[in-house]
Protein backbone atom coordinates (compact mmCIF):
# COMPACT_ATOMS: atom_id res chain seq x y z
CA UNK A 1 0.00 0.00 0.00
CA UNK A 2 1.25 3.46 -0.91
CA UNK A 3 0.53 6.66 0.98
CA UNK A 4 1.13 10.10 -0.49
CA UNK A 5 1.30 13.26 1.61
CA UNK A 6 1.46 16.70 0.00
CA UNK A 7 2.75 19.88 1.60
CA UNK A 8 3.78 23.37 0.61
CA UNK A 9 0.53 24.91 -0.50
CA UNK A 10 -0.67 28.30 0.62
CA UNK A 11 -1.59 31.82 -0.36
CA UNK A 12 0.73 33.69 -2.71
CA UNK A 13 0.50 36.89 -4.71
CA UNK A 14 0.43 36.84 -8.50
CA UNK A 15 3.95 36.49 -9.82
CA UNK A 16 5.09 34.68 -6.72
CA UNK A 17 6.47 31.19 -6.22
CA UNK A 18 5.67 28.08 -4.24
CA UNK A 19 7.26 24.65 -3.95
CA UNK A 20 5.03 21.64 -3.39
CA UNK A 21 6.35 18.41 -1.93
CA UNK A 22 4.83 14.96 -2.13
CA UNK A 23 6.27 12.34 0.20
CA UNK A 24 5.56 8.72 -0.68
CA UNK A 25 5.62 5.83 1.78
CA UNK A 26 4.97 2.15 1.27
CA UNK A 27 6.06 0.34 -1.84
CA UNK A 28 4.92 -0.77 -5.21
CA UNK A 29 6.79 -2.94 -7.65
CA UNK A 30 4.93 -1.51 -10.62
CA UNK A 31 5.75 2.20 -10.37
CA UNK A 32 5.08 3.84 -13.73
CA UNK A 33 4.92 7.55 -12.97
CA UNK A 34 4.54 10.22 -10.30
CA UNK A 35 3.09 13.61 -10.85
CA UNK A 36 0.81 16.46 -9.93
CA UNK A 37 -2.79 17.16 -10.86
CA UNK A 38 -5.00 20.05 -9.87
CA UNK A 39 -8.69 20.74 -9.54
CA UNK A 40 -10.19 24.21 -9.47
CA UNK A 41 -13.74 24.84 -8.21
CA UNK A 42 -16.29 23.72 -10.77
CA UNK A 43 -13.67 22.16 -13.02
CA UNK A 44 -12.39 18.68 -13.69
CA UNK A 45 -9.11 17.47 -12.29
CA UNK A 46 -6.33 18.07 -14.79
CA UNK A 47 -2.73 17.02 -15.25
CA UNK A 48 -0.16 19.64 -14.28
CA UNK A 49 3.07 17.71 -14.66
CA UNK A 50 4.33 14.17 -14.33
CA UNK A 51 7.50 12.13 -14.45
CA UNK A 52 7.33 8.81 -16.25
CA UNK A 53 10.07 6.26 -15.63
CA UNK A 54 12.39 6.24 -18.60
CA UNK A 55 10.82 9.26 -20.25
CA UNK A 56 10.92 13.03 -20.17
CA UNK A 57 8.67 15.07 -17.94
CA UNK A 58 5.23 15.99 -19.23
CA UNK A 59 3.71 19.39 -18.58
CA UNK A 60 0.34 20.96 -19.24
CA UNK A 61 0.68 23.70 -21.83
CA UNK A 62 -0.62 26.23 -19.32
CA UNK A 63 2.34 25.71 -16.97
CA UNK A 64 5.22 25.12 -19.38
CA UNK A 65 8.11 27.44 -18.64
CA UNK A 66 6.72 28.33 -15.20
CA UNK A 67 6.55 25.01 -13.33
CA UNK A 68 9.25 22.40 -12.88
CA UNK A 69 8.71 18.87 -11.61
CA UNK A 70 11.51 16.90 -10.01
CA UNK A 71 12.01 13.93 -7.74
CA UNK A 72 14.49 12.35 -5.38
CA UNK A 73 16.69 9.47 -6.49
CA UNK A 74 14.56 6.77 -4.91
CA UNK A 75 11.21 7.96 -6.22
CA UNK A 76 10.20 8.57 -2.60
CA UNK A 77 9.34 12.21 -3.17
CA UNK A 78 8.26 14.41 -6.02
CA UNK A 79 8.39 18.18 -6.08
CA UNK A 80 6.66 20.90 -8.03
CA UNK A 81 8.42 24.24 -8.21
CA UNK A 82 5.88 26.83 -9.30
CA UNK A 83 6.96 30.28 -10.43
CA UNK A 84 5.24 33.27 -12.02
CA UNK A 85 2.01 32.11 -10.47
CA UNK A 86 -1.25 33.39 -11.87
CA UNK A 87 -4.73 33.59 -10.32
CA UNK A 88 -5.82 30.84 -12.71
CA UNK A 89 -3.34 28.49 -11.01
CA UNK A 90 -5.57 28.56 -7.94
CA UNK A 91 -6.68 25.00 -7.22
CA UNK A 92 -6.27 22.02 -4.98
CA UNK A 93 -3.10 20.24 -6.07
CA UNK A 94 -2.99 16.47 -5.80
CA UNK A 95 -0.03 14.15 -5.91
CA UNK A 96 -0.46 11.02 -8.00
CA UNK A 97 1.44 7.77 -8.24
CA UNK A 98 0.54 5.45 -11.08
CA UNK A 99 1.40 1.82 -10.46
CA UNK A 100 0.35 0.32 -13.77
CA UNK A 101 -2.13 -2.52 -13.32
CA UNK A 102 -2.12 -1.83 -9.56
CA UNK A 103 -3.85 1.45 -10.30
CA UNK A 104 -3.50 5.01 -9.09
CA UNK A 105 -2.73 6.38 -5.66
CA UNK A 106 -3.66 9.93 -4.63
CA UNK A 107 -2.72 12.28 -1.86
CA UNK A 108 -5.23 14.30 0.12
CA UNK A 109 -4.47 17.49 -1.78
CA UNK A 110 -3.01 20.84 -0.86
CA UNK A 111 -4.65 24.19 -1.56
CA UNK A 112 -2.82 26.77 -3.67
CA UNK A 113 -4.39 30.20 -3.82
CA UNK A 114 -2.96 32.95 -6.01
CA UNK A 115 -4.47 36.28 -5.11
CA UNK A 116 -3.50 39.84 -4.31
C-alpha positions as CSV (number, residue, x, y, z in Angstrom):
1,X,0.0,0.0,0.0
2,X,1.3,3.5,-0.9
3,X,0.5,6.7,1.0
4,X,1.1,10.1,-0.5
5,X,1.3,13.3,1.6
6,X,1.5,16.7,0.0
7,X,2.8,19.9,1.6
8,X,3.8,23.4,0.6
9,X,0.5,24.9,-0.5
10,X,-0.7,28.3,0.6
11,X,-1.6,31.8,-0.4
12,X,0.7,33.7,-2.7
13,X,0.5,36.9,-4.7
14,X,0.4,36.8,-8.5
15,X,4.0,36.5,-9.8
16,X,5.1,34.7,-6.7
17,X,6.5,31.2,-6.2
18,X,5.7,28.1,-4.2
19,X,7.3,24.6,-3.9
20,X,5.0,21.6,-3.4
21,X,6.4,18.4,-1.9
22,X,4.8,15.0,-2.1
23,X,6.3,12.3,0.2
24,X,5.6,8.7,-0.7
25,X,5.6,5.8,1.8
26,X,5.0,2.2,1.3
27,X,6.1,0.3,-1.8
28,X,4.9,-0.8,-5.2
29,X,6.8,-2.9,-7.7
30,X,4.9,-1.5,-10.6
31,X,5.7,2.2,-10.4
32,X,5.1,3.8,-13.7
33,X,4.9,7.6,-13.0
34,X,4.5,10.2,-10.3
35,X,3.1,13.6,-10.8
36,X,0.8,16.5,-9.9
37,X,-2.8,17.2,-10.9
38,X,-5.0,20.1,-9.9
39,X,-8.7,20.7,-9.5
40,X,-10.2,24.2,-9.5
41,X,-13.7,24.8,-8.2
42,X,-16.3,23.7,-10.8
43,X,-13.7,22.2,-13.0
44,X,-12.4,18.7,-13.7
45,X,-9.1,17.5,-12.3
46,X,-6.3,18.1,-14.8
47,X,-2.7,17.0,-15.2
48,X,-0.2,19.6,-14.3
49,X,3.1,17.7,-14.7
50,X,4.3,14.2,-14.3
51,X,7.5,12.1,-14.4
52,X,7.3,8.8,-16.2
53,X,10.1,6.3,-15.6
54,X,12.4,6.2,-18.6
55,X,10.8,9.3,-20.3
56,X,10.9,13.0,-20.2
57,X,8.7,15.1,-17.9
58,X,5.2,16.0,-19.2
59,X,3.7,19.4,-18.6
60,X,0.3,21.0,-19.2
61,X,0.7,23.7,-21.8
62,X,-0.6,26.2,-19.3
63,X,2.3,25.7,-17.0
64,X,5.2,25.1,-19.4
65,X,8.1,27.4,-18.6
66,X,6.7,28.3,-15.2
67,X,6.5,25.0,-13.3
68,X,9.2,22.4,-12.9
69,X,8.7,18.9,-11.6
70,X,11.5,16.9,-10.0
71,X,12.0,13.9,-7.7
72,X,14.5,12.4,-5.4
73,X,16.7,9.5,-6.5
74,X,14.6,6.8,-4.9
75,X,11.2,8.0,-6.2
76,X,10.2,8.6,-2.6
77,X,9.3,12.2,-3.2
78,X,8.3,14.4,-6.0
79,X,8.4,18.2,-6.1
80,X,6.7,20.9,-8.0
81,X,8.4,24.2,-8.2
82,X,5.9,26.8,-9.3
83,X,7.0,30.3,-10.4
84,X,5.2,33.3,-12.0
85,X,2.0,32.1,-10.5
86,X,-1.3,33.4,-11.9
87,X,-4.7,33.6,-10.3
88,X,-5.8,30.8,-12.7
89,X,-3.3,28.5,-11.0
90,X,-5.6,28.6,-7.9
91,X,-6.7,25.0,-7.2
92,X,-6.3,22.0,-5.0
93,X,-3.1,20.2,-6.1
94,X,-3.0,16.5,-5.8
95,X,0.0,14.1,-5.9
96,X,-0.5,11.0,-8.0
97,X,1.4,7.8,-8.2
98,X,0.5,5.4,-11.1
99,X,1.4,1.8,-10.5
100,X,0.3,0.3,-13.8
101,X,-2.1,-2.5,-13.3
102,X,-2.1,-1.8,-9.6
103,X,-3.9,1.5,-10.3
104,X,-3.5,5.0,-9.1
105,X,-2.7,6.4,-5.7
106,X,-3.7,9.9,-4.6
107,X,-2.7,12.3,-1.9
108,X,-5.2,14.3,0.1
109,X,-4.5,17.5,-1.8
110,X,-3.0,20.8,-0.9
111,X,-4.6,24.2,-1.6
112,X,-2.8,26.8,-3.7
113,X,-4.4,30.2,-3.8
114,X,-3.0,33.0,-6.0
115,X,-4.5,36.3,-5.1
116,X,-3.5,39.8,-4.3
